Amino acid sequence: MSSAGFAALPRAAVAGLRGSAIREVSELAATLPDDGRPPIPLWFGEAQAPAATYIAEAARAALERAEVFYTPNLGLPALREAIARELLALGRPVTPERVGVTSSGVSAVMLACQMMVEPGDRVVMIAPSWPNLTQIPSLLGASVETVPLHLRDGLWSLDLDRLLAALRPGTRMVLINAPANPTGWCIDADAQRAILDHCRRLGIWIIADDVYERLYFAADAAPSFLAIADTQDRLISVNSFSKAWSMTGYRLGWIVAPPSLMPHLARVIEYNTSCAPAFVQQAGIAALDAGPAPVRAMVGRYRDLRDLACDRLGAIDGIAAPRAEGGMYCFFSVAGCTDSLDLARRLLVEARVGLAPGIAFGPEGEGCLRLCFASEEARIAEACDRIADFMQAHPPR
Ligand SMILES: Cc1ncc(COP(=O)(O)O)c(C=O)c1O
């Protein structure tokens, strides 16, 4: 039988997924003619340097020991214990039984949503937001509603009353990422308490995306729902080795959930990945065994790079560059910009600086650009000089 005229399509939620506007810009770079100025790529959220050599060594040694077989669904006991110890040291009372190892932070978000979201469920989140946080619940058939952050006194800030009003009876879950990608916004413990109390009253699940919790510029870690919640609260924390240990390519993360969810999490992991690779889990153990000093040193460097980027960008006419409280991004607004994808393309082509367009983070991000400062001082300084020259050549109208 002929299939002429028949377009093979996936289910509607998949067909409706948007492509990444960040990739649209990064793919344009490959087509640029050489003008002697290689583009400075600051579009993706990852460190320029690879993970520490002792982390790579641990993975290599595990491979040499032939640690290449399935592990338990929830991960190696030694890694679950190391994660629980790490969290306890940060004031989050978590036992290893509540930790499930995942193959990345994004997989942890998917697993949490697969456990919690039914088609038609109402899910609330704060925007601008990392696109995966809106797209994953949508992919599972949820209807996603956003509460916008605002620029106030030079900082991204949340209208807490507006968020609480959006969390009305019947809402299935709220997804909170803080420190946030792309804004660097962070939530304080009082706001967390108010949200937790409200969600307890209404039976709403909180999914806390804590992937940037260690990249926090005021303390060793950002305020955490895990520090104030009870073990049985409807709270799932998702986390990752990608950012604090620069292990994006290792694809390793974890979930902390109430004890009653853990057998279900094990099954959902079984039907997604079955387990994270054993030798990668050994790399995770090595990262945690090194203690807090390497993370602290890296966050100190990021703080300086944040200041450099914010100061330089903020000095440019037409740019407002809020100082990120955490994370690895400067998310700045450009006066008169109504098409951030076009602006990001032009900055790449004309100024050879690769930034993520604000629209990639939802309509609330339009008019902004995201610069990842997890780089080196000279590169950030050069990128800011190029942006300044571009803005001078194209002053805001
Ligand atoms: C907010 C947020 N959550 C989760 C992740 C997932 O990171 P990974 O899948 O590399 O662990 C990212 C990555 O950029 C992120 O920005």
PDBQT file of the ligand as one rigid body, heavy atoms in Angstrom, charges set to zero:
ROOT
HETATM    1  C1  LIG A 401      17.111  25.098  35.741  1.00  0.00    +0.000 C 
HETATM    2  C2  LIG A 401      17.779  23.883  35.247  1.00  0.00    +0.000 A 
HETATM    3  N1  LIG A 401      17.398  22.698  35.722  1.00  0.00    +0.000 NA
HETATM    4  C3  LIG A 401      17.963  21.553  35.317  1.00  0.00    +0.000 A 
HETATM    5  C4  LIG A 401      18.975  21.567  34.389  1.00  0.00    +0.000 A 
HETATM    6  C5  LIG A 401      19.505  20.232  33.969  1.00  0.00    +0.000 C 
HETATM    7  O1  LIG A 401      20.832  20.071  33.929  1.00  0.00    +0.000 OA
HETATM    8  P1  LIG A 401      21.424  18.642  33.516  1.00  0.00    +0.000 P 
HETATM    9  O2  LIG A 401      20.394  17.927  32.727  1.00  0.00    +0.000 OA
HETATM   10  O3  LIG A 401      22.654  18.937  32.732  1.00  0.00    +0.000 OA
HETATM   11  O4  LIG A 401      21.723  17.942  34.794  1.00  0.00    +0.000 OA
HETATM   12  C6  LIG A 401      19.391  22.775  33.829  1.00  0.00    +0.000 A 
HETATM   13  C7  LIG A 401      20.415  22.828  32.773  1.00  0.00    +0.000 C 
HETATM   14  O5  LIG A 401      20.708  23.826  32.186  1.00  0.00    +0.000 OA
HETATM   15  C8  LIG A 401      18.785  23.963  34.279  1.00  0.00    +0.000 A 
HETATM   16  O6  LIG A 401      19.154  25.159  33.808  1.00  0.00    +0.000 OA
ENDROOT
TORSDOF 0
